[in-house]
Amino acid sequence: MFHSWVAIHPQPKGIIQFIGGAFFGSVPTVYYRYFLNTLFDAGYTIIALPFRFTMHHWSVALDLLEEHYRVRQEIINHITGYGNSQVYDYEIYLKSSNYVWVGHSLGCKYVILLEILNDGLDRVKACMEAIAVDPVQYQVIQSGIERLSLQLRQIEQDIQQWTGRSIDFGTPGIANEASLLIAPVITDLNDAIPIRSLAKSFASLGVQVFPTIEQTHKLVSRSQSFNLMEVIRFQDDDIARETCDRLLKEQSIPAQNISGKHLEPVGMQMGNYVADFNLLDKFFQPIDRRQLEATTLQTLDSYQRLLVQC
């Protein structure tokens, strides 16, 4: 039933839900091994969420949201059902503000779509109508939220039975959950299908990615969410530059610029180095020269302090 990779920290200070980029995000525990291990060692439970390939990104975003609730339910079941409550504390998994969404590259688009859904179905529908989006896109969202709402009621009952606590997740969404976008990319067909000739063949048949680049940016500019989001961008990243520039104009999102290229999060540790074996990227990089992990942890810790105050 579950497709995510989960590392439960014995004393977590938060829960990170990670969505990687195209191709690399399909096996996040391999391609993002050093990055995720560092976050776990710093005190976070890690949930790595792979996603399926499709042109319909709204359905992927909703699938990821459903997986988020299912994994939360399964973690609580694991802790309370097998005597693990003496070692692990399930309390932190009950509160939405303890969850942080971290995306890289294409994975950030799905986080962005979930942020847009925080506006509520009525506003999302009105915004889609204002920019002349095909009504089919909204129908996908509406049916997905309605289906997930029914599932949440059952999940709430299960958790109450296991913990004795009354739980109300409300409307499905990521409200009160912070987001960190690392080198975000809002893609079109060329990025979804990296083989250019194949992408042109699909385009000639009228195949498109939904929502399109322009539709996504227009929805972002009209959104009232994005109040708990930050961006990390890399100085030598030509792939994410346009998306970052547009996002920061459309919303007042704090951003940090650090050294690196687009695939900076990708790599595994080999001694005192991180390697991704990519001649166009870092190939081998000394760990003591990396900025990504320290910057990410500083941002996550600041989220924790902010949400505690709220």
C-alpha positions as CSV (number, residue, x, y, z in Angstrom):
1,M,0.0,0.0,0.0
2,F,2.8,2.4,0.9
3,H,5.5,3.5,-1.5
4,S,7.5,5.9,0.6
5,W,10.7,5.3,2.3
6,V,10.5,6.3,6.0
7,A,13.3,6.7,8.6
8,I,11.7,7.2,12.1
9,H,14.0,9.2,14.3
10,P,13.9,8.1,18.0
11,Q,13.6,11.7,19.2
12,P,12.5,13.8,16.3
13,K,12.2,17.6,16.4
14,G,10.2,17.5,13.2
15,I,9.2,15.5,10.2
16,I,10.6,16.2,6.7
17,Q,8.6,15.1,3.6
18,F,11.0,15.1,0.7
19,I,10.1,15.1,-3.0
20,G,13.0,14.9,-5.4
21,G,13.4,15.8,-9.1
22,A,12.5,14.0,-12.3
23,F,14.2,10.6,-12.5
24,F,16.3,11.2,-9.3
25,G,13.1,11.5,-7.3
26,S,12.0,8.0,-8.3
27,V,14.7,6.5,-6.1
28,P,15.3,9.2,-3.5
29,T,17.1,7.0,-1.0
30,V,19.8,6.3,-3.6
31,Y,20.2,9.6,-5.4
32,Y,19.7,11.9,-2.4
33,R,21.4,9.6,0.2
34,Y,23.9,12.0,1.7
35,F,21.4,14.9,1.9
36,L,18.7,12.9,3.5
37,N,21.1,11.1,5.9
38,T,22.4,14.5,7.1
39,L,18.9,15.7,7.9
40,F,18.1,12.5,9.8
41,D,21.3,12.7,11.8
42,A,20.3,16.3,12.7
43,G,17.1,15.0,14.4
44,Y,14.4,14.8,11.8
45,T,12.2,11.8,10.8
46,I,12.5,11.5,7.0
47,I,9.7,10.6,4.7
48,A,10.9,10.3,1.1
49,L,8.0,10.4,-1.4
50,P,8.6,9.0,-4.9
51,F,6.1,10.0,-7.5
52,R,4.8,8.4,-10.7
53,F,5.4,9.8,-14.2
54,T,2.4,11.5,-15.8
55,M,1.5,14.7,-17.6
56,H,-1.3,15.5,-15.1
57,H,0.5,17.1,-12.2
58,W,-2.6,17.9,-10.2
59,S,-3.3,14.2,-9.8
60,V,0.3,13.6,-8.7
61,A,0.1,16.3,-6.1
62,L,-3.1,14.8,-4.7
63,D,-1.5,11.4,-4.6
64,L,1.4,12.8,-2.6
65,L,-1.1,14.4,-0.2
66,E,-2.9,11.1,0.2
67,E,0.4,9.3,0.8
68,H,1.3,12.0,3.4
69,Y,-1.8,11.1,5.5
70,R,-1.4,7.3,5.0
71,V,2.2,7.4,6.1
72,R,1.3,9.5,9.1
73,Q,-1.3,7.0,10.0
74,E,1.1,4.1,9.5
75,I,3.8,5.7,11.7
76,I,1.4,6.2,14.6
77,N,0.1,2.6,14.1
78,H,3.6,1.3,14.2
79,I,4.5,3.2,17.4
80,T,1.3,2.4,19.3
81,G,0.7,-1.1,18.0
82,Y,3.9,-2.9,18.7
83,G,5.0,-1.7,22.1
84,N,7.3,0.9,20.5
85,S,5.7,3.8,22.5
86,Q,8.4,3.1,25.1
87,V,11.0,4.1,22.6
88,Y,9.2,6.4,20.2
89,D,6.7,9.2,21.0
90,Y,3.7,9.4,18.6
91,E,2.6,12.9,19.9
92,I,4.8,14.8,17.4
93,Y,3.1,13.1,14.5
94,L,-0.3,14.3,15.4
95,K,0.3,18.1,14.9
96,S,0.5,19.4,11.3
97,S,2.9,22.2,12.2
98,N,5.6,19.6,12.9
99,Y,5.7,18.6,9.2
100,V,7.9,20.3,6.6
101,W,7.7,19.7,2.8
102,V,11.1,19.8,1.1
103,G,11.3,19.7,-2.6
104,H,14.0,19.7,-5.2
105,S,13.7,20.6,-8.9
106,L,10.4,19.2,-10.3
107,G,9.4,18.0,-6.9
108,C,8.9,21.6,-5.9
109,K,6.1,22.0,-8.4
110,Y,4.0,19.5,-6.5
111,V,4.6,21.3,-3.3
112,I,3.6,24.6,-5.0
113,L,0.4,23.0,-6.3
114,L,-0.4,21.8,-2.7
115,E,0.2,25.4,-1.4
116,I,-2.2,26.7,-4.0
117,L,-4.9,24.2,-2.8
118,N,-4.6,25.8,0.7
119,D,-6.6,28.7,-0.8
120,G,-9.7,26.4,-0.7
121,L,-11.7,24.9,-3.6
122,D,-13.9,27.9,-4.1
123,R,-11.0,30.3,-4.6
124,V,-9.0,27.8,-6.7
125,K,-12.0,27.4,-9.0
126,A,-12.5,31.1,-9.3
127,C,-8.8,31.6,-10.1
128,M,-8.9,28.9,-12.7
129,E,-11.9,30.4,-14.4
130,A,-10.3,33.8,-14.4
131,I,-7.3,32.5,-16.4
132,A,-9.4,30.2,-18.6
133,V,-8.1,26.9,-17.4
134,D,-9.8,23.8,-18.8
135,P,-12.6,22.9,-16.3
136,V,-11.3,19.3,-16.4
137,Q,-8.3,20.3,-14.2
138,Y,-10.6,21.6,-11.5
139,Q,-12.8,18.5,-11.7
140,V,-9.6,16.4,-11.0
141,I,-8.9,18.5,-7.9
142,Q,-12.5,18.5,-6.6
143,S,-12.9,14.7,-7.0
144,G,-9.5,14.1,-5.4
145,I,-10.2,16.3,-2.4
146,E,-13.7,14.7,-1.9
147,R,-12.2,11.2,-2.0
148,L,-9.4,12.1,0.4
149,S,-11.8,13.8,2.8
150,L,-13.7,10.5,3.2
151,Q,-10.4,8.7,3.8
152,L,-9.4,11.2,6.4
153,R,-12.4,10.6,8.5
154,Q,-11.5,6.9,8.7
155,I,-7.9,7.7,9.5
156,E,-9.1,10.0,12.3
157,Q,-11.2,7.2,13.8
158,D,-8.3,4.7,13.5
159,I,-5.9,7.1,15.3
160,Q,-8.4,7.8,18.0
161,Q,-8.8,4.1,18.6
162,W,-5.0,3.6,18.9
163,T,-4.2,6.7,21.0
164,G,-7.4,7.7,22.8
165,R,-7.0,11.1,21.3
166,S,-9.7,13.0,19.3
167,I,-8.2,14.0,16.0
168,D,-9.6,16.4,13.4
169,F,-7.5,16.9,10.3
170,G,-10.1,19.2,8.7
171,T,-10.0,19.7,5.0
172,P,-7.2,17.9,3.2
173,G,-4.2,20.1,2.6
174,I,-0.9,21.4,3.9
175,A,-2.1,24.4,5.9
176,N,0.3,25.2,8.8
177,E,3.0,23.0,7.3
178,A,6.1,24.9,6.1
179,S,7.7,24.3,2.7
180,L,11.3,24.6,1.5
181,L,11.9,24.7,-2.3
182,I,15.4,23.8,-3.4
183,A,16.2,24.9,-7.0
184,P,12.5,24.8,-8.0
185,V,11.6,24.1,-11.6
186,I,8.1,24.4,-13.1
187,T,8.4,22.3,-16.2
188,D,6.9,22.0,-19.6
189,L,6.9,19.0,-22.0
190,N,10.6,19.3,-22.8
191,D,11.6,18.8,-19.2
192,A,9.0,16.1,-18.5
193,I,10.3,14.1,-21.5
194,P,14.1,14.8,-21.7
195,I,14.5,13.2,-25.1
196,R,13.9,16.2,-27.3
197,S,12.7,14.3,-30.4
198,L,10.2,12.3,-28.3
199,A,9.0,15.5,-26.6
200,K,8.3,17.1,-30.1
201,S,6.4,14.0,-31.2
202,F,4.1,14.2,-28.1
203,A,3.7,18.0,-28.6
204,S,2.7,17.4,-32.3
205,L,-0.1,15.1,-31.0
206,G,-1.4,17.9,-28.6
207,V,0.0,16.3,-25.5
208,Q,0.7,18.9,-22.7
209,V,1.8,19.0,-19.1
210,F,-1.0,20.2,-16.8
211,P,-1.1,22.7,-15.3
212,T,1.2,24.4,-17.9
213,I,4.1,26.7,-16.9
214,E,2.0,29.8,-17.5
215,Q,-1.1,28.4,-15.7
216,T,1.0,27.5,-12.7
217,H,2.6,30.9,-12.4
218,K,-0.7,32.7,-12.8
219,L,-2.2,30.6,-10.0
220,V,0.8,31.3,-7.8
221,S,0.4,35.1,-8.4
222,R,-3.2,34.9,-7.4
223,S,-2.7,32.7,-4.3
224,Q,-3.1,33.8,-0.7
225,S,-0.9,31.0,0.6
226,F,2.9,30.8,0.4
227,N,3.3,32.4,3.9
228,L,5.4,29.5,5.3
229,M,7.8,29.0,2.3
230,E,11.4,29.6,1.6
231,V,13.6,29.1,-1.5
232,I,17.2,27.9,-1.7
233,R,18.8,28.7,-5.1
234,F,22.3,27.9,-6.5
235,Q,24.6,30.5,-8.0
236,D,25.5,28.3,-11.0
237,D,22.1,26.8,-11.7
238,D,20.8,27.8,-15.1
239,I,18.0,25.2,-15.0
240,A,16.0,26.7,-12.1
241,R,16.9,30.4,-12.7
242,E,13.8,31.4,-14.6
243,T,11.4,29.6,-12.2
244,C,13.1,31.2,-9.2
245,D,13.0,34.7,-10.6
246,R,9.3,34.4,-11.5
247,L,8.3,32.9,-8.1
248,L,10.1,35.6,-6.1
249,K,8.3,38.3,-8.2
250,E,4.9,36.6,-7.8
251,Q,5.1,36.0,-4.0
252,S,7.2,37.5,-1.2
253,I,9.1,34.3,-0.6
254,P,12.4,34.6,1.3
255,A,15.3,33.2,-0.7
256,Q,18.9,32.2,0.0
257,N,21.6,32.0,-2.7
258,I,24.4,29.5,-2.1
259,S,27.2,28.0,-4.2
260,G,26.4,25.0,-6.4
261,K,24.7,23.8,-9.5
262,H,21.2,22.3,-10.0
263,L,22.0,18.8,-8.9
264,E,23.8,19.9,-5.7
265,P,21.4,17.8,-3.4
266,V,22.1,14.6,-5.4
267,G,25.0,12.4,-4.2
268,M,26.3,9.8,-1.8
269,Q,29.1,10.0,0.7
270,M,32.4,8.4,-0.1
271,G,34.8,9.1,2.8
272,N,35.1,12.9,3.2
273,Y,33.5,13.5,-0.2
274,V,30.0,13.6,-1.8
275,A,29.9,12.0,-5.2
276,D,27.3,12.0,-7.9
277,F,29.6,10.8,-10.8
278,N,28.2,13.5,-13.0
279,L,30.9,15.2,-15.1
280,L,28.6,18.2,-15.7
281,D,28.0,18.7,-11.9
282,K,30.2,18.2,-8.9
283,F,31.4,14.6,-9.5
284,F,33.4,14.6,-6.3
285,Q,33.0,17.4,-3.7
286,P,34.7,17.8,-0.3
287,I,32.0,17.7,2.4
288,D,33.5,20.6,4.3
289,R,32.9,22.8,1.2
290,R,29.2,22.1,1.0
291,Q,26.7,24.7,2.0
292,L,23.4,23.0,1.2
293,E,22.9,20.9,4.3
294,A,23.9,23.6,6.8
295,T,21.6,26.1,5.1
296,T,18.7,23.7,5.0
297,L,19.0,22.8,8.7
298,Q,19.2,26.5,9.6
299,T,16.0,27.2,7.7
300,L,14.2,24.2,9.2
301,D,15.3,25.2,12.7
302,S,14.0,28.7,12.1
303,Y,10.6,27.2,11.0
304,Q,10.5,25.2,14.2
305,R,11.0,28.3,16.3
306,L,8.4,30.3,14.3
307,L,5.8,27.6,14.6
308,V,6.3,27.1,18.3
309,Q,5.7,30.8,18.8
310,C,2.5,30.6,16.8
